[in-house]
Amino acid sequence: MFNIYKNIFNWNTLTEKEKISLLLRPKVTIDKKIKESIEKIISTVKKNGDIAVHSYNLTFDKIKLDYFYIPQEKIDLSVNLVSNSFKNAILIAKNNISIFHTKQILSNSDIETYPGIHCQHIIQPINSVGLYVPKGKLPLISTALMLSIPAKLAKCPNIVLCSPPPVSNEILYIAKICGINKVLQLGGAHAIAALALGTETIESVDKIFGPGNTFVTEAKLQVSNCIPGVSIDMPAGPSEMLIIADKDSNAEFVASDLLAQSEHDINAQVILLSTSLDFVKKVIVEIQKQLLHLSKKNIILCSLRNSKIIISTSLIECFEISNLYSPEHLILHIKNSKNFLSYIKNAGSVFLGKWTPGAAGDYITGANHVLPTYGYSTTFSSLRISDFQKIITVQKMTKKSLKNLSNSIEVLSLTEGMDAHNQSVTIRINALKDAKVMNGFNIK
């Protein structure tokens, strides 16, 4: 078994260069051949449309489809093809996710910034969105929920859920209860290309959401860069978790969270920060014990090689290290964990206390599990209603407010060398002066 003891580091014995190196993510490089193959897939779909998509389905998924969109009758039938226990669990998760995300809905505003000037913002849903739900051996039902619910709450008029064929009854049931009528049975880079470009029978979308493998991630990046008007949710990397614990934390619980995160992918990374070496040793014993009974043992062993255990002198220093790393998931296995929230500057999602496992956030707490990875939590947030919307600003001035501010506009525009900007104002002010002289009316 992999010797995890080799991955224990004492933070205060490291040089600054060693500290930076220690917090690096596993390198996930996209080689030139992959980039070129994705470019070819996108250009082929653009050129040949449905024929190309059918061909790639045969090549990659070994399946020949009669149709890309799953008929509504089949979506409806899924209600009878999943267990009652699954339905009950999904309905609880859907309710919790809906409650939390409903509170994120913004309303239009109208603000008077200066006497006679009104600025507004109007919130509009993105017209068409593609929700990509990847599939391994089993369907990623949680991702289907986390994407579908905010898209519907944002009132996007056109929503398509896209997943590799054959799409499971569980995914179809989620589409059914979320009110999504378009389910596209496509997977991989050609699915992303079809969503972005459209074909003879597949409608294009304005924004693509959802995780995926290396090929899907690269395809999302390429279509957002080369196809005008198409955007994506956020940059994506392997999943990650950082845990802060002290001598009084529960070693069994901490080990279980580290293992749960490690089973995502061979490139996943977990980091344990603790103020106690004795406690860390207890966690390692627990990891070795619990690992024996897990079905994804081989994946976990690979991801543990990417992982680190760091000994620190204080909890405050642990938070400083965490902020440098900027984790996707941050679990605080410490007493009075809520009191430490002010120390958190960078994190995708935070889990407070020993009774809040990361797995609960993946499925059922109500918070979204689509999170910034690879250090992007320094600038990106978890997926929200606003990601499915756009804000249009509106401004209106009166004659009087324009007159009162015309001198200020002149100073600012001429400072930037924009004499045409200034002219657009002075023409109006001169028109007001001429009108006043001719008609004798007051400027309002």
Legacy VTK file of the C-alpha trace (Angstrom):
# vtk DataFile Version 3.0
C-alpha trace
ASCII
DATASET POLYDATA
POINTS 444 float
0.000 0.000 0.000
1.104 3.571 -0.701
3.055 5.067 2.241
1.130 8.236 3.064
3.623 9.125 5.803
5.973 10.339 3.049
3.482 13.127 2.324
3.658 14.755 5.787
5.299 18.181 5.883
6.025 20.644 8.679
5.071 24.054 7.308
7.493 26.072 9.428
10.561 24.089 8.384
9.969 24.815 4.691
11.521 27.600 2.641
9.207 30.009 0.810
9.966 28.220 -2.444
9.161 24.836 -0.877
5.875 26.172 0.490
4.798 27.342 -2.954
5.814 24.021 -4.476
3.937 22.072 -1.796
0.622 23.756 -2.627
0.824 23.104 -6.362
-1.933 21.032 -7.948
-1.226 17.853 -9.899
-0.292 18.845 -13.430
-3.036 18.047 -15.887
-1.498 18.840 -19.241
-3.396 18.853 -22.495
-0.912 17.658 -25.070
-0.763 19.006 -28.588
-2.404 15.915 -30.078
-5.491 16.281 -27.866
-5.809 19.968 -28.701
-5.507 19.222 -32.400
-8.026 16.368 -32.239
-10.563 18.622 -30.502
-9.989 21.328 -33.136
-10.659 18.731 -35.825
-13.855 17.511 -34.126
-15.200 21.060 -33.858
-14.372 21.925 -37.476
-15.842 18.616 -38.724
-19.102 19.167 -36.822
-19.228 22.701 -38.187
-18.743 21.453 -41.742
-20.776 18.229 -41.753
-23.366 18.712 -38.989
-25.504 15.677 -38.165
-23.417 13.320 -40.306
-20.318 14.183 -38.255
-22.132 13.786 -34.941
-23.493 10.365 -35.951
-20.012 9.315 -37.038
-18.430 10.389 -33.745
-21.166 8.575 -31.816
-20.181 5.363 -33.569
-16.482 5.999 -33.045
-16.513 7.003 -29.374
-19.696 5.556 -27.871
-20.148 2.559 -30.206
-23.786 3.446 -30.749
-25.934 4.367 -33.737
-28.806 6.690 -32.867
-32.079 7.053 -34.725
-32.563 10.454 -33.125
-30.506 12.819 -30.976
-33.299 14.176 -28.755
-35.045 11.664 -26.506
-38.826 11.636 -27.150
-41.040 13.149 -24.456
-42.842 9.819 -24.036
-39.605 8.158 -22.940
-38.857 10.995 -20.504
-42.342 10.652 -19.028
-41.989 6.867 -18.775
-38.938 7.238 -16.501
-41.323 7.896 -13.584
-42.229 4.197 -13.670
-38.673 2.952 -14.157
-36.912 4.246 -11.046
-37.360 3.086 -7.471
-39.519 4.859 -4.909
-36.494 5.272 -2.645
-34.659 7.053 -5.471
-37.683 9.299 -6.110
-37.938 10.224 -2.437
-34.218 11.030 -2.166
-34.294 13.117 -5.348
-37.370 15.063 -4.226
-35.713 15.941 -0.897
-32.541 17.064 -2.688
-34.567 19.034 -5.259
-36.524 20.783 -2.517
-33.389 21.779 -0.574
-31.550 22.974 -3.691
-34.612 24.946 -4.818
-35.061 26.640 -1.423
-31.433 27.770 -1.289
-31.251 28.927 -4.899
-34.601 30.748 -4.815
-33.071 33.165 -2.301
-30.487 34.115 -4.947
-33.062 35.503 -7.378
-32.503 39.237 -7.881
-35.156 41.766 -8.791
-34.979 44.684 -11.210
-33.862 47.978 -9.675
-34.337 51.694 -10.363
-31.993 54.097 -8.579
-31.787 57.881 -8.745
-28.040 58.547 -8.686
-28.359 62.339 -9.069
-31.388 64.646 -9.255
-32.937 63.887 -12.654
-30.807 60.790 -13.419
-32.227 57.306 -13.114
-30.146 54.149 -13.550
-31.790 50.761 -13.726
-30.819 47.194 -14.160
-33.094 44.722 -15.884
-32.470 41.026 -15.297
-33.010 38.705 -18.247
-32.408 34.964 -18.429
-29.907 33.635 -20.945
-32.017 32.508 -23.882
-30.571 29.033 -24.435
-28.333 26.925 -22.191
-26.789 23.479 -22.523
-26.376 21.408 -19.364
-23.701 18.755 -19.865
-23.978 15.796 -17.476
-21.050 13.373 -17.854
-21.362 9.651 -17.318
-18.892 7.080 -16.129
-20.062 3.635 -15.157
-22.993 5.265 -13.336
-24.986 8.462 -14.028
-23.959 11.695 -12.323
-27.441 12.413 -10.967
-26.182 15.122 -8.613
-24.784 17.183 -11.475
-28.094 16.902 -13.339
-29.877 18.365 -10.302
-27.309 21.098 -9.625
-27.522 22.370 -13.216
-31.214 21.883 -13.957
-32.707 23.569 -10.890
-30.970 26.989 -11.166
-31.508 27.009 -14.946
-35.256 26.591 -14.411
-35.393 29.105 -11.541
-33.588 31.629 -13.747
-36.385 31.068 -16.313
-34.111 30.276 -19.239
-36.558 29.743 -22.145
-34.539 27.011 -23.852
-32.790 24.396 -21.735
-31.243 21.226 -23.098
-29.792 18.536 -20.872
-27.019 16.659 -22.680
-25.560 13.336 -21.542
-23.733 10.401 -23.201
-25.915 7.594 -24.570
-27.667 5.585 -23.355
-29.129 8.175 -20.969
-30.220 6.478 -17.753
-33.773 6.489 -16.417
-32.476 8.328 -13.343
-31.282 11.256 -15.460
-34.547 11.229 -17.438
-36.524 11.296 -14.185
-34.587 14.366 -13.025
-35.301 16.041 -16.366
-38.960 15.145 -15.934
-39.412 16.560 -12.424
-37.341 19.667 -13.263
-39.493 20.416 -16.303
-36.758 19.953 -18.908
-38.238 18.619 -22.142
-35.110 18.544 -24.294
-32.683 15.746 -23.494
-29.855 15.258 -25.958
-28.154 11.849 -25.960
-24.633 12.897 -26.832
-21.334 12.798 -24.987
-17.761 13.950 -25.365
-16.167 16.721 -27.388
-18.547 16.291 -30.334
-21.483 16.919 -27.969
-19.932 20.226 -26.886
-19.280 21.139 -30.530
-22.882 20.318 -31.476
-24.246 22.397 -28.589
-22.066 25.362 -29.504
-22.483 25.255 -33.282
-25.833 23.591 -33.835
-26.534 21.164 -36.678
-29.448 20.438 -39.002
-31.411 18.925 -36.107
-29.564 20.089 -32.977
-30.239 23.600 -31.715
-27.222 25.677 -30.701
-27.019 27.222 -27.229
-25.578 30.454 -25.873
-23.843 29.035 -22.801
-22.611 25.570 -21.837
-22.521 24.325 -18.244
-21.197 21.192 -16.596
-18.041 19.181 -15.892
-16.392 16.540 -18.031
-13.206 14.684 -18.832
-10.101 16.194 -20.435
-11.675 16.144 -23.906
-14.912 17.801 -22.787
-13.038 20.449 -20.799
-10.775 21.261 -23.750
-13.767 21.364 -26.118
-15.558 23.824 -23.820
-12.508 26.084 -23.740
-12.079 25.964 -27.513
-15.713 26.692 -28.416
-15.802 29.609 -25.982
-12.685 31.040 -27.629
-13.496 30.452 -31.293
-17.299 30.648 -31.621
-18.711 34.167 -31.183
-21.477 34.459 -28.609
-20.833 31.107 -26.914
-19.648 31.100 -23.312
-19.038 28.502 -20.596
-19.673 28.361 -16.863
-16.139 28.332 -15.443
-12.662 26.847 -15.957
-12.486 23.301 -14.611
-9.806 21.105 -13.120
-9.679 17.948 -10.971
-11.751 17.978 -7.786
-10.054 18.909 -4.512
-10.629 19.235 -0.783
-8.751 20.846 2.095
-9.508 19.932 5.721
-8.486 21.898 8.810
-8.346 19.855 12.015
-6.794 19.997 15.485
-5.988 17.508 18.245
-9.636 17.284 19.327
-11.041 16.494 15.871
-12.559 13.110 15.030
-9.934 11.099 13.131
-12.487 8.607 11.779
-14.627 11.394 10.321
-11.660 13.257 8.836
-10.320 10.102 7.176
-13.741 9.328 5.689
-13.965 12.815 4.135
-10.472 12.541 2.669
-11.298 9.155 1.139
-14.656 10.330 -0.195
-13.019 13.188 -2.053
-10.192 10.961 -3.304
-12.533 8.566 -5.127
-13.610 11.229 -7.648
-10.657 10.859 -9.968
-7.015 9.774 -10.069
-6.075 13.455 -10.380
-8.141 14.552 -7.349
-6.222 16.120 -4.492
-6.837 16.264 -0.746
-4.884 18.286 1.796
-5.073 17.914 5.562
-3.910 20.850 7.671
-3.546 20.114 11.369
-1.906 21.530 14.473
-1.267 18.028 15.851
1.090 15.357 14.507
-0.412 12.773 16.892
-3.844 13.425 15.430
-2.503 13.123 11.882
-1.102 9.685 12.732
-4.571 8.605 13.922
-6.062 9.824 10.613
-3.534 7.789 8.623
-4.415 4.645 10.578
-8.096 5.308 9.850
-7.415 5.873 6.143
-5.614 2.543 5.892
-8.438 0.799 7.748
-11.354 2.324 5.832
-9.677 2.018 2.442
-9.738 -1.786 2.581
-13.518 -1.903 2.115
-13.917 0.656 -0.684
-14.731 -0.273 -4.280
-12.642 2.529 -5.816
-9.501 1.657 -3.881
-7.231 1.895 -6.930
-8.470 5.382 -7.847
-8.104 6.531 -4.240
-4.521 5.255 -4.000
-3.624 7.238 -7.134
-5.174 10.464 -5.862
-3.572 10.041 -2.422
-0.200 10.309 -4.166
-1.196 13.868 -5.120
-2.201 14.671 -1.571
-0.429 16.357 1.317
-0.580 16.486 5.099
0.745 19.715 6.564
1.533 20.323 10.227
1.079 23.913 11.357
1.667 25.749 14.638
-1.824 27.303 14.923
-5.322 27.258 13.465
-4.873 30.824 12.231
-1.828 29.721 10.240
-3.919 26.838 8.843
-6.364 29.372 7.440
-3.518 31.393 5.953
-2.251 28.272 4.178
-5.770 27.405 3.027
-6.214 30.873 1.534
-2.968 30.447 -0.387
-4.210 27.126 -1.783
-7.791 28.383 -2.490
-9.574 25.024 -2.256
-12.705 23.910 -4.047
-14.037 22.285 -0.839
-12.964 23.425 2.635
-14.047 21.386 5.688
-13.502 22.783 9.178
-13.280 19.813 11.556
-12.838 22.120 14.542
-14.989 23.310 17.438
-16.895 26.578 17.006
-16.048 26.433 13.309
-18.530 29.203 12.454
-16.409 31.640 14.473
-13.559 31.165 11.973
-15.504 32.184 8.850
-13.938 35.654 8.853
-10.518 34.065 8.307
-11.613 32.474 5.016
-10.687 34.559 1.968
-10.652 31.915 -0.779
-12.795 28.760 -1.009
-15.447 27.346 -3.295
-17.686 25.871 -0.605
-17.172 25.623 3.164
-18.404 22.797 5.409
-18.707 23.679 9.097
-18.093 21.131 11.842
-17.746 17.384 12.042
-21.400 16.693 11.218
-21.199 18.294 7.746
-19.470 15.843 5.391
-18.486 16.930 1.908
-20.720 14.187 0.502
-23.804 15.924 1.914
-22.914 19.048 -0.045
-22.510 16.979 -3.186
-26.106 15.824 -3.019
-28.570 17.265 -0.601
-27.763 20.296 1.593
-29.079 22.691 -1.067
-25.827 24.524 -1.854
-24.547 24.034 -5.391
-21.718 21.550 -5.876
-20.510 23.028 -9.178
-17.483 24.843 -7.796
-14.281 26.543 -8.951
-11.282 24.219 -8.874
-7.540 24.500 -9.517
-7.207 27.697 -7.459
-9.963 29.564 -9.315
-11.850 30.166 -6.072
-9.679 33.280 -5.775
-11.902 34.885 -8.421
-14.805 32.507 -9.195
-17.844 31.530 -7.113
-19.993 28.435 -6.886
-22.655 28.110 -9.574
-25.554 30.498 -8.898
-28.817 31.691 -10.415
-26.958 34.731 -11.789
-24.795 32.455 -13.977
-27.942 31.706 -15.980
-28.894 35.369 -16.278
-27.600 38.618 -17.690
-28.106 42.136 -16.384
-28.963 44.972 -18.758
-28.364 48.490 -17.468
-30.635 51.418 -18.385
-30.001 55.149 -17.913
-32.230 58.200 -18.322
-31.452 61.901 -17.862
-33.609 65.002 -17.843
-32.700 68.188 -19.669
-31.867 69.830 -16.372
-29.595 67.027 -15.120
-27.676 67.008 -18.412
-27.238 70.793 -18.210
-26.060 70.585 -14.588
-23.477 67.897 -15.361
-22.349 69.073 -18.789
-19.253 70.870 -17.470
-18.139 67.748 -15.590
-18.637 65.597 -18.689
-16.592 68.115 -20.680
-13.685 67.985 -18.230
-13.645 64.178 -18.108
-14.070 63.578 -21.839
-11.444 66.139 -22.896
-9.022 64.728 -20.311
-9.291 61.461 -22.206
-8.933 63.248 -25.555
-12.495 62.343 -26.577
-13.652 65.578 -28.202
-16.508 63.825 -30.048
-17.837 62.691 -26.682
-17.770 66.293 -25.481
-19.364 67.483 -28.698
-22.327 65.128 -28.254
-23.088 66.946 -24.993
-22.383 70.538 -26.083
-24.657 70.143 -29.129
-27.530 69.274 -26.792
-26.727 72.109 -24.376
-26.592 74.595 -27.277
-29.920 73.255 -28.528
-31.417 73.900 -25.100
-30.043 77.452 -25.085
-31.402 78.137 -28.580
-34.787 76.724 -27.679
-34.925 78.806 -24.520
-34.121 81.997 -26.411
-36.679 81.249 -29.127
-39.519 79.965 -26.978
-38.770 81.339 -23.554
-39.444 78.046 -21.779
-37.768 76.843 -18.651
-35.402 73.902 -18.763
-36.798 70.968 -16.802
LINES 1 445
444 0 1 2 3 4 5 6 7 8 9 10 11 12 13 14 15 16 17 18 19 20 21 22 23 24 25 26 27 28 29 30 31 32 33 34 35 36 37 38 39 40 41 42 43 44 45 46 47 48 49 50 51 52 53 54 55 56 57 58 59 60 61 62 63 64 65 66 67 68 69 70 71 72 73 74 75 76 77 78 79 80 81 82 83 84 85 86 87 88 89 90 91 92 93 94 95 96 97 98 99 100 101 102 103 104 105 106 107 108 109 110 111 112 113 114 115 116 117 118 119 120 121 122 123 124 125 126 127 128 129 130 131 132 133 134 135 136 137 138 139 140 141 142 143 144 145 146 147 148 149 150 151 152 153 154 155 156 157 158 159 160 161 162 163 164 165 166 167 168 169 170 171 172 173 174 175 176 177 178 179 180 181 182 183 184 185 186 187 188 189 190 191 192 193 194 195 196 197 198 199 200 201 202 203 204 205 206 207 208 209 210 211 212 213 214 215 216 217 218 219 220 221 222 223 224 225 226 227 228 229 230 231 232 233 234 235 236 237 238 239 240 241 242 243 244 245 246 247 248 249 250 251 252 253 254 255 256 257 258 259 260 261 262 263 264 265 266 267 268 269 270 271 272 273 274 275 276 277 278 279 280 281 282 283 284 285 286 287 288 289 290 291 292 293 294 295 296 297 298 299 300 301 302 303 304 305 306 307 308 309 310 311 312 313 314 315 316 317 318 319 320 321 322 323 324 325 326 327 328 329 330 331 332 333 334 335 336 337 338 339 340 341 342 343 344 345 346 347 348 349 350 351 352 353 354 355 356 357 358 359 360 361 362 363 364 365 366 367 368 369 370 371 372 373 374 375 376 377 378 379 380 381 382 383 384 385 386 387 388 389 390 391 392 393 394 395 396 397 398 399 400 401 402 403 404 405 406 407 408 409 410 411 412 413 414 415 416 417 418 419 420 421 422 423 424 425 426 427 428 429 430 431 432 433 434 435 436 437 438 439 440 441 442 443
